[in-house]
Amino acid sequence: MATDSATAGLVYTAAIGIIVFAVLYLIFELIRNRHPEIFQYRKFLSENSGKYPELVDENGNFPEFVKPLPSRKFLGWLGATKQIKDDEIASTISFDAVMMLTAIRNKTIFFFSTGLFAAAVLIPTYATAGDRSPGVGRLSMSNLETNSWRFWLVFVVDFLFVYIFLFYIMREIREYTNRREQYRAQNIGANYVIAVQDLPKEVTSAEDVRIAFEAAFPGEVEGVQMVYDSKLLKKKIVQYTKAKNSREKCEWTILNKDKRPQHREKMCTCCCSQPVDSFEYYSEQQSRLEEEIASIQDAMDDKQIKRCPSAIVIFRSKKAAAAASQVQVFTTPADRFKITRLDSFKAVHWPGIRKTRYADIAFKIHTWAWMVVFLVFWGIVVAFVAQAIANLSNVGEIPALAWLEPLVTASPVLLGFLEGFLPPIVVLVLTIIPPILIGIFVSMEGIPNGGLMNNKQRTMIFIFLFFVRFIYVVLAGTALTHLNTMLENPTAIVDLLAAGIPEQAGFFLNLLLASCFIGNALALSQVVRLVVQKILKMLFKTPRQKKAVYAFGAAFGYAGMYGAGALNSAIAIIYSTISPLVPLAACLYFLITYFVAKHNICYTTHNAVDNGGSMFYGHVQVNFVALYIKQLCMIGLFGLNKAPAPAAVSVINLIPIIYCHIYVIKRFQRLSWEGSFQYVGPKSGDMDVNPDYVGKYITPELRKVPHGIPQLRDIPELKVIREDGQDMETGVTTTTTTTTTKGIEQHENQEFYDAQINTNIET
């Protein structure tokens, strides 16, 4: 990298990031009061609760919106967001939400305190050591001479940080355990239900499963649902849904364009294929498919509906469910039989619960195979491309790349922009798609619980990002920064890491600032969601389609947020004493992220399922991983810089880390997942299971499709009312509208829509 390009790049990243954030923030302030269907989405759902029966939980409760609502004033959202307490978020929104915000808030506090201390002690230590490194490099360990006495001061600060961070971890895990026990104390389906996979061959019915569990827990089994699979029913239901959507489109055309659509049943346009009335055609198809689906469901033919080696058991008490999930009921080998706690019936991962043990193993191998492919053939390329841009000055000296010389010599401003601002943007953009694909591959595994699937997705995302955005970046940056030395002596990479790891602090500073300003600005402004919804509204017109449009982008991505946040936290922990500016940048990132995430969670998003904040436990494990890597890096850096005494003493730091890690796993892992007897045992206010839970966990293909064909005028239109009373859909201040049908016969079942809506909406 050029002499001052690291410093210049940091300035450009901060300047451009602040400008982008300011522009998008102004857009946010201008549009947030005009689009309550986005920026007050939870209130929008509450106002249209009658149109969203699928959002009602197993106890008949509809999602609430949080108060106070943001005011219309400039920065009014910030004041309202700050007033909302954690307990209110836990009770009104979800435990997932409160634990996510707890993680971000704790990171802000930790990096603020440690960052200030490190800056006060280590920045003067590094800055006064000489001029070995230029620009911001003077404020990092790379500016120290080998075998300097100053490495002892670095060791002391690092030693203190280890114990401060362990104290912080123990405090976090206790807070998490308390929240999980509150979650396990709730009277919700997740606390009464387990999934049983890989049943023995002799267990062939729900009664067999009931008898087995009743033997261990007499009088505690409320019901059993066997898990089934039917390709025929899936095909018929897809056809039924398509016919229903096509009929509604035709009906909308009749109501709004005063014409009856027609089409030909066959693709040819000759006289042998006469046009048919589309509305009548799809109405007949819908009725016929409804009857066929009901007939297949009633027959329960083994050739058409296959029984899977899995079952869902609903218990009468939380205590029995907690105990049953931890015992071996059947006598089959332990590696063949698996019991898992389930969350809400909406969170059952039906493709996963249907899979056999061997299919699950095959898909796990498939996931890891693709992970290796992405890491080797995508991650390495991305890291080297980004670092090649960050080191144009060195790369341009290669004869084969001499054509880059005009960029290197054109302008210091241009070079600083290319080498400083562009590389982290390249890394951020080019590492978006693989985590999405990895998440899809994880969903193909035999994981029965949506919460556990999200946990696995979070872990895989973190592993990918950690290798690509950290390990590969450090290795590629070290190799390209010292390119001439590497070309002369390729084996010098180990010695070069002593200078290379601290030198990459500039890259990670730019990465944190770009995520802080640009990433949070996009999340707060919701511009992508707004633009896509505008486009979809022009394409889709029926009430059912509009529901799907409003739902676009309305779910908060906890797995992705945990993965990215864990990576940024790990980088800040590792570099906390190597470059004190990194934890300060991380503090700024987590501070802004906290308020943006809290605003979005409380007002602009809704997740149908609460997994009880279970992803937080993996976040704690990532903290330990970061501490291990930090200590190994410090031992290596001390050794490579010819400071053997600090390197040897640093090994002592691994002892408390290992001890605390083992203690957390043994003491809190099961307790946080299952809950204690104090919460799941009998107590005042406790109740037996709601008997309706048994019917909620039926295989989706066996659920009866709604009977009858409704008229579109009987499906209520969604109302989007601004605070000035104007309807966003019609543009007028009215409360009711009357629509006249043309050529459509009144159907007897006018309450069809309010009774049930297929949750798998196809648009």
DAURSUL-V545959 format. One record per backbone hydrogen bond with DSSP energy under -0.5 kcal/mol. CO is the residue of the C=O (numbers start at 1). NH is the residue of the N-H. E is the energy in kcal/mol with one decimal. If there is no record, write none. Layout:
co->(CO,CO)
nh->(NH,NH)
e->(E,E)
//
This chain:
co->(2,2,4,5,6,7,8,9,10,11,12,13,14,15,16,17,18,19,20,21,22,23,24,25,26,27,28,31,31,35,35,36,38,40,41,42,43,44,46,48,49,52,53,57,61,73,75,75,76,76,77,78,79,80,81,85,86,87,88,89,89,92,94,95,96,97,98,99,100,101,102,103,104,105,106,107,108,109,110,111,112,113,114,115,116,117,118,118,119,119,121,122,123,124,126,127,134,135,136,137,139,140,141,145,148,149,149,150,151,152,153,154,155,156,157,158,159,160,161,162,163,164,165,166,167,168,169,170,171,172,173,174,175,176,177,178,179,180,181,183,186,188,189,189,192,193,194,195,195,196,197,200,202,205,206,207,208,209,210,211,212,213,217,220,220,223,224,225,227,229,230,231,232,233,234,235,236,237,238,239,240,241,242,243,244,245,246,247,248,249,250,251,252,253,253,254,259,261,261,263,270,272,274,276,276,277,278,279,280,281,282,283,284,285,286,287,288,289,290,291,292,293,294,295,296,301,301,304,306,308,309,309,310,311,312,313,313,314,314,316,317,318,319,320,321,323,324,327,333,333,334,338,340,344,345,347,348,349,349,350,352,356,357,358,359,360,361,362,363,364,365,366,367,368,369,370,371,372,373,373,374,374,375,378,379,380,381,382,383,384,385,386,387,389,391,391,392,394,395,398,399,401,402,404,404,405,406,407,411,412,413,414,415,416,416,417,417,418,420,421,422,423,424,425,426,427,429,432,433,433,434,435,436,437,438,439,440,441,442,445,446,448,449,450,451,452,453,454,455,456,457,458,459,460,461,462,463,464,465,466,466,467,470,471,472,473,474,475,476,477,478,480,482,483,484,485,489,490,491,492,493,494,495,496,496,497,499,500,501,502,503,504,505,506,507,508,509,510,511,512,513,514,514,515,517,518,519,520,521,522,526,527,528,529,530,531,532,533,534,535,536,536,542,543,544,545,546,547,548,549,551,554,556,557,558,559,560,561,562,563,564,565,566,567,568,569,570,571,573,575,578,579,579,580,581,582,583,584,585,586,587,588,589,590,591,592,593,594,595,596,597,598,599,599,600,600,602,603,603,609,611,613,614,614,615,616,617,618,619,620,621,622,623,624,625,626,627,628,629,630,631,632,633,634,635,636,637,638,639,641,643,644,645,646,647,648,649,650,651,652,652,653,654,655,656,657,658,659,660,661,662,663,664,664,665,668,669,670,670,671,676,676,677,680,683,689,690,691,692,693,694,695,699,700,708,711,712,714,718,719,720,720,722,726,726,727,732,732,748,749,751,752,759)
nh->(5,6,8,9,10,11,12,13,14,15,16,17,18,19,20,21,22,23,24,25,26,27,28,29,30,31,32,34,35,38,39,40,41,44,45,46,47,48,49,51,52,55,56,60,57,76,78,79,71,80,81,82,83,84,84,89,90,91,92,93,94,64,98,99,100,101,102,103,104,105,106,107,108,109,110,111,112,113,114,115,116,117,118,119,120,121,122,123,123,124,125,126,127,128,129,130,137,138,139,140,580,143,144,148,151,152,153,154,155,156,157,158,159,160,161,162,163,164,165,166,167,168,169,170,171,172,173,174,175,176,177,178,179,180,181,182,183,184,185,186,188,191,192,193,315,342,313,197,340,311,338,203,204,209,210,211,212,213,214,215,216,217,220,222,316,314,226,312,308,306,234,235,236,237,238,239,240,241,242,243,244,245,246,247,248,249,250,251,252,253,254,255,256,257,259,258,261,278,279,276,273,274,265,263,278,281,282,283,284,285,286,287,288,289,290,291,292,293,294,295,296,297,298,299,300,304,305,306,229,310,198,199,227,196,225,194,315,222,223,689,321,322,323,324,325,326,327,329,336,337,337,197,195,347,348,450,350,352,353,354,355,360,361,362,363,364,365,366,367,368,369,370,371,372,373,374,375,376,377,378,378,379,380,382,383,384,385,386,387,388,389,390,391,392,394,395,396,397,398,401,402,404,405,407,408,409,410,411,415,416,417,418,419,420,421,421,422,423,424,425,426,427,428,429,430,431,432,436,436,437,438,439,440,441,442,443,444,444,445,447,448,349,453,454,455,456,457,458,459,460,461,462,463,464,465,466,467,468,469,470,471,472,474,475,476,477,478,479,480,481,482,483,486,487,488,489,492,493,494,496,497,498,498,499,500,501,503,504,504,505,506,508,509,510,511,512,513,514,515,516,517,518,519,520,521,522,523,524,525,526,530,531,532,533,534,535,536,537,538,539,539,540,546,547,548,549,550,551,552,552,554,606,558,561,562,563,564,565,566,567,568,569,570,571,572,573,574,575,576,579,141,582,583,584,585,586,587,588,589,590,591,592,593,594,595,596,597,598,599,600,601,602,603,604,604,605,66,41,42,611,614,616,617,618,619,620,621,622,623,624,625,626,627,628,629,630,631,632,633,634,635,636,637,638,639,640,641,643,642,147,647,648,649,650,651,651,652,653,654,655,656,657,658,659,660,661,662,663,664,665,666,667,668,669,669,672,673,674,675,675,679,680,681,319,686,691,693,694,696,697,697,698,702,703,710,714,715,716,720,721,722,728,725,722,728,731,727,734,750,752,755,756,761)
e->(-0.7,-0.7,-2.7,-3.1,-1.9,-2.1,-2.6,-2.8,-2.2,-2.8,-3.2,-2.4,-2.4,-2.2,-2.9,-2.6,-2.6,-2.6,-2.6,-2.3,-2.2,-2.1,-2.3,-2.5,-1.9,-1.9,-2.1,-0.7,-1.0,-1.7,-2.4,-1.6,-1.0,-2.3,-2.4,-1.8,-2.4,-1.1,-1.3,-1.8,-1.3,-1.7,-1.4,-2.0,-2.5,-2.3,-0.7,-1.2,-0.7,-1.6,-2.2,-2.2,-1.1,-0.7,-0.9,-1.9,-2.5,-2.1,-2.6,-2.2,-1.4,-0.6,-1.6,-2.2,-1.9,-2.4,-1.9,-2.2,-2.0,-2.7,-2.6,-1.9,-2.0,-2.2,-2.6,-2.7,-1.7,-2.2,-2.7,-1.6,-2.0,-2.0,-2.9,-2.5,-2.4,-2.0,-2.9,-0.9,-0.6,-0.5,-1.0,-3.0,-3.0,-1.8,-1.4,-0.6,-1.9,-1.7,-1.6,-1.5,-0.6,-1.7,-2.0,-1.2,-1.3,-1.6,-0.6,-1.9,-2.2,-2.1,-2.1,-2.6,-3.0,-2.2,-2.3,-1.9,-1.3,-2.2,-2.8,-2.1,-2.1,-2.0,-2.4,-2.5,-1.9,-2.1,-2.7,-1.6,-1.9,-2.7,-2.4,-2.3,-1.9,-2.6,-2.2,-1.8,-2.2,-2.7,-1.1,-1.3,-1.5,-1.8,-2.0,-0.9,-3.1,-1.6,-2.2,-0.5,-2.4,-2.5,-1.8,-1.5,-0.9,-1.6,-2.4,-2.6,-1.9,-2.1,-2.8,-1.7,-0.8,-2.8,-2.0,-0.7,-2.9,-2.9,-0.5,-2.8,-2.8,-3.0,-2.1,-2.3,-2.5,-2.9,-2.2,-2.2,-2.7,-2.6,-2.3,-2.5,-2.5,-2.6,-2.6,-2.6,-2.2,-1.9,-2.2,-2.5,-2.3,-2.0,-2.1,-2.4,-2.2,-2.5,-0.7,-0.7,-0.6,-2.2,-0.6,-3.0,-1.6,-0.6,-0.6,-1.8,-0.5,-2.5,-2.6,-1.9,-2.4,-2.1,-2.4,-2.2,-2.6,-2.7,-2.0,-1.9,-2.3,-2.7,-2.1,-2.3,-2.2,-2.4,-2.3,-2.0,-1.8,-1.0,-3.1,-0.5,-2.6,-1.8,-0.7,-2.2,-2.0,-3.2,-2.9,-2.1,-0.5,-2.4,-1.7,-1.3,-1.7,-2.5,-2.2,-2.9,-1.6,-1.6,-1.0,-0.8,-2.1,-0.6,-0.6,-2.9,-3.5,-2.2,-0.8,-2.5,-1.2,-0.7,-2.4,-1.4,-1.0,-2.3,-2.3,-2.2,-2.2,-2.1,-2.3,-2.0,-2.2,-2.3,-2.4,-1.9,-2.0,-2.3,-2.1,-2.8,-2.5,-2.7,-2.7,-0.5,-1.1,-3.4,-1.1,-2.6,-2.6,-2.4,-2.5,-2.6,-2.4,-2.0,-1.9,-2.0,-1.0,-1.1,-0.6,-2.8,-2.7,-1.3,-1.8,-1.7,-1.5,-1.9,-2.0,-0.9,-1.6,-2.4,-1.1,-0.6,-2.6,-2.5,-2.1,-2.7,-3.0,-1.9,-0.6,-1.1,-1.8,-0.6,-0.5,-1.0,-2.4,-2.3,-2.6,-2.6,-2.6,-0.8,-1.3,-1.0,-0.5,-2.1,-2.9,-2.2,-1.7,-2.4,-2.3,-1.6,-0.5,-1.1,-1.8,-1.4,-0.6,-2.8,-2.1,-2.2,-2.0,-2.3,-2.4,-2.6,-2.2,-2.5,-2.5,-2.3,-2.4,-2.3,-2.7,-2.9,-2.0,-2.5,-2.7,-1.0,-2.0,-3.6,-2.8,-2.4,-3.1,-2.7,-2.4,-2.3,-2.4,-2.4,-1.8,-1.1,-2.3,-2.6,-1.8,-2.7,-2.1,-0.9,-0.7,-2.4,-1.3,-0.5,-1.1,-1.0,-3.2,-2.3,-1.8,-1.5,-0.5,-1.6,-1.0,-1.9,-2.3,-2.0,-2.3,-2.4,-2.3,-2.6,-2.2,-2.4,-2.6,-1.5,-1.4,-1.0,-1.5,-2.1,-1.9,-2.6,-2.4,-1.5,-2.4,-2.6,-2.5,-2.3,-2.1,-2.0,-2.7,-2.4,-1.0,-0.9,-0.5,-2.8,-2.6,-1.9,-1.5,-2.0,-2.7,-1.4,-0.5,-1.3,-2.0,-3.3,-1.5,-2.1,-2.9,-2.4,-2.6,-2.6,-2.7,-1.8,-2.4,-2.3,-2.6,-2.5,-2.0,-2.4,-2.6,-2.2,-1.0,-2.5,-2.3,-2.0,-0.5,-0.9,-2.3,-2.5,-2.2,-2.0,-2.3,-2.9,-2.2,-2.2,-2.5,-2.1,-1.4,-2.3,-3.1,-2.5,-2.1,-2.4,-2.9,-2.3,-2.0,-0.7,-0.6,-1.4,-0.7,-0.6,-1.8,-0.6,-0.9,-1.8,-1.0,-0.5,-1.2,-1.7,-1.7,-2.0,-1.4,-1.4,-2.1,-2.7,-2.0,-2.5,-2.5,-2.5,-2.4,-2.4,-2.6,-2.6,-2.6,-2.4,-3.1,-2.7,-2.2,-2.9,-1.7,-2.8,-1.6,-3.1,-1.7,-2.7,-2.4,-1.9,-0.7,-0.9,-1.5,-1.1,-1.5,-1.4,-0.7,-1.2,-2.6,-2.4,-2.5,-2.2,-2.4,-2.5,-2.6,-2.1,-2.6,-2.8,-2.4,-0.8,-1.1,-2.8,-1.3,-3.1,-0.6,-2.0,-1.2,-2.6,-2.1,-0.6,-2.0,-0.5,-2.3,-1.0,-1.0,-1.0,-0.7,-1.0,-1.9,-1.5,-0.6,-1.5,-1.4,-0.7,-0.5,-0.6,-0.5,-3.5,-1.9,-2.4,-0.5,-2.9,-2.0,-1.5,-1.4,-0.9,-1.6,-1.7,-1.5)
//
